[in-house]
Amino acid sequence: MSSPVQPWWKQWNPDNVTLGNENVPDSWKYCTLQGVYFGGNEYNGSLGARISSIFVILGVSTACTLFPVVSKHVRWLRIHKYVYLFTRSFGTGVIIATAYIHLMDPAYSEIGGLSCVGQTGNWAIYSWCPAIMLATVVLTFLVDLFCGVYVERKYRIKHNENEDHIMHAVVAREPRDDSHEHARGDEPIEAVISNDGGIPLPEMNSEDKKDELERHISVDSTVDSLEREISFKSEFAAFLVLEFGILFHSVMIGLNLGTTGDEFPTLYPVLVFHQSFEGLGIGARLSAIDFPHNKRWWPYILCVAYGLTTPVCVAIGLGVKTSYSGNSYAVNVVSGVLDSISAGVLMYTGLVELLAKDFVFNPHRSDSLRELFFNIFFMLWGAGLMALLGKWA
């Protein structure tokens, strides 16, 4: 029986190779020193604590994600306005810090120029890590832009068709007598209904007034309904992009927690806070979306989906705990690409969809300076605390 083929990098023994050996590629030295080659599995026990992390992270992160949503929709809780503003602003800061500290930096360490992957093969011929981030930012922008354009055009056409249908129905039902028209300036403003036929209210009979009022109410109701639907679909599309970026990150976090070695005692509590803060950010953004009545259960499903992602991946990690190498070449490639994509998504979403819309382009920002400074303060706290967690995870 033939022996299994050994990886090419095992042709050298790290015990016999010096840093100055010119016969061995520098890329091999990089990968060996970083533990990518000859690293192997790091699992070192603590099975009970790892199993407990599944339930702790599930409970805490789901609760934090649901809190802003429940606060908005369950009126009897009487959550104070500033509690809601805190979760929204704190969450914005968390998401921005996640993009730069918890995603961009690890991506560089996994596939950046000074990493093992970045020193070998085609990964060494270009700065792929920032290129993936840039491509993701541009793609996210295009998706955001054209989703908005599509929704607006679709419902503008629908609105115009509805308005034309109402107008035609009114004209067919009520032939107009032009002999009764006179200048609007002769009547008080409050006595004139602004209708397309220009018929002054005093010259309409009671049935005409009723029909005219119903037409205006129907048109206004249609406009309001379409505007709400346009706003919902645009905001929901932006949110899905945000959750997509965060879930990628949560997958790798879960796998690492289930298989990591000596770092586990530190990583466990840090990730509880990490996932809770991120959950608070997701919940705050969800609570800001005005869901239609028939979709009012969607936020709860999305909150639970976020809460489940990391615990499920921890369980998967435990299933392969003795064979999975969290620092192998393949894992670094996959994790680096996913972190780069997630970083690009959260950079765009955090800065454009959250920070710019909540502060720079918010038409109500100057209504209350107290609220403005409150929001800024807790946005900075969210970013600061999440950045601090980056020291350990």
Order of alpha helices (4+ residues) and beta strands (2+ residues): alpha-alpha-alpha-alpha-alpha-alpha-alpha-alpha-alpha-alpha
